[in-house]
Amino acid sequence: MAELRGDHESAAARHRRGLEIARSTGEPRPLALSLEGLAGAAALVGAADRAALLLGAADGLRGSVGARLPDAERGDVERITASAVAVLGRDAFAETFLHGTNNFLDIAETAGSNFS
């Protein structure tokens, strides 16, 4: 909700906390959800490259366990994607997203630590 209100600081803080909890469970799906949340917070401040990278990592995590993006979350991911594509362009977004997908474990491990 903080993201939808445009409150970057609250959105980032809540998603970082969610990321900590998700990491402790060892479950890829909550971790992917947290990365998608951080991507939304990144998009709020124009960090489209970071948003694309985090979305790619979330996609890689989901793919690693055969989990599809739930319909209830699809709108958020599509909104964040559209925002990042508008800044980066489709090709640069796709390249960065793919990098995130291919490196999802490393990104999931470090996400949140260098994001305010």
C-alpha positions as CSV (number, residue, x, y, z in Angstrom):
1,M,0.0,0.0,0.0
2,A,2.8,2.4,0.8
3,E,4.1,2.0,-2.8
4,L,0.7,2.8,-4.2
5,R,0.6,6.0,-2.1
6,G,4.0,7.0,-3.5
7,D,5.7,6.5,-0.1
8,H,9.0,5.1,-1.2
9,E,10.7,5.0,2.2
10,S,7.9,3.1,3.9
11,A,7.5,0.7,0.9
12,A,11.2,0.0,0.8
13,A,11.4,-0.5,4.6
14,R,8.4,-2.9,4.6
15,H,9.7,-4.9,1.7
16,R,13.2,-5.1,3.2
17,R,11.6,-6.5,6.4
18,G,9.5,-8.9,4.3
19,L,12.7,-10.0,2.5
20,E,14.4,-10.8,5.8
21,I,11.4,-12.9,6.9
22,A,11.2,-14.6,3.5
23,R,14.9,-15.5,3.6
24,S,14.5,-17.1,7.0
25,T,11.8,-19.4,5.6
26,G,13.9,-20.7,2.7
27,E,10.8,-20.6,0.5
28,P,11.3,-19.2,-3.0
29,R,7.7,-17.9,-3.4
30,P,7.7,-15.4,-0.5
31,L,11.2,-14.4,-1.5
32,A,10.0,-13.6,-5.0
33,L,7.1,-11.6,-3.7
34,S,9.6,-9.5,-1.6
35,L,11.8,-8.9,-4.6
36,E,8.8,-7.8,-6.6
37,G,7.9,-5.4,-3.7
38,L,11.4,-4.0,-3.7
39,A,11.1,-3.6,-7.5
40,G,8.0,-1.5,-7.0
41,A,9.8,0.7,-4.5
42,A,12.8,1.1,-6.9
43,A,10.4,2.1,-9.7
44,L,9.0,4.8,-7.4
45,V,12.3,6.6,-7.4
46,G,13.1,6.1,-11.1
47,A,15.6,3.2,-10.5
48,A,14.2,1.3,-13.4
49,D,17.3,-0.7,-13.9
50,R,17.1,-2.0,-10.4
51,A,13.4,-2.7,-10.8
52,A,14.0,-4.7,-13.9
53,L,16.8,-6.7,-12.2
54,L,14.6,-7.5,-9.2
55,L,11.7,-8.5,-11.3
56,G,14.0,-10.8,-13.3
57,A,15.3,-12.3,-10.1
58,A,11.8,-12.9,-8.8
59,D,10.9,-14.6,-12.1
60,G,14.0,-16.8,-11.8
61,L,13.0,-17.8,-8.3
62,R,9.5,-18.7,-9.3
63,G,10.8,-20.6,-12.3
64,S,13.2,-22.6,-10.2
65,V,10.3,-24.2,-8.4
66,G,7.8,-24.2,-11.2
67,A,5.6,-21.6,-9.5
68,R,3.6,-19.2,-11.6
69,L,3.0,-15.6,-10.8
70,P,-0.3,-15.6,-8.9
71,D,-3.1,-13.7,-10.7
72,A,-3.6,-11.6,-7.6
73,E,-0.1,-10.3,-8.0
74,R,0.0,-10.0,-11.7
75,G,-1.3,-6.4,-11.8
76,D,1.5,-5.2,-9.5
77,V,4.2,-6.8,-11.6
78,E,2.7,-5.5,-14.8
79,R,2.5,-2.0,-13.4
80,I,6.1,-2.1,-12.2
81,T,7.2,-3.6,-15.5
82,A,5.4,-0.8,-17.5
83,S,7.1,1.8,-15.4
84,A,10.6,0.3,-15.9
85,V,10.0,-0.2,-19.6
86,A,8.9,3.5,-20.0
87,V,12.3,4.6,-18.6
88,L,14.6,2.0,-20.0
89,G,12.9,1.0,-23.2
90,R,11.8,-2.5,-24.0
91,D,15.3,-3.9,-25.1
92,A,17.2,-2.6,-22.1
93,F,14.5,-3.8,-19.8
94,A,14.5,-7.2,-21.3
95,E,18.3,-7.4,-21.1
96,T,18.4,-6.4,-17.4
97,F,15.4,-8.6,-16.6
98,L,17.2,-11.6,-18.2
99,H,20.3,-10.8,-16.1
100,G,18.2,-10.9,-13.0
101,T,16.6,-14.2,-14.1
102,N,20.0,-15.8,-14.7
103,N,21.5,-14.5,-11.4
104,F,18.5,-14.8,-9.2
105,L,20.3,-16.5,-6.3
106,D,23.0,-13.8,-6.0
107,I,20.4,-11.0,-6.4
108,A,18.1,-12.5,-3.8
109,E,21.0,-12.8,-1.4
110,T,22.1,-9.2,-1.7
111,A,18.7,-7.4,-2.4
112,G,17.8,-4.9,0.2
113,S,21.3,-4.5,1.6
114,N,22.1,-1.6,-0.8
115,F,18.7,-0.2,-1.3
116,S,17.2,2.7,0.6
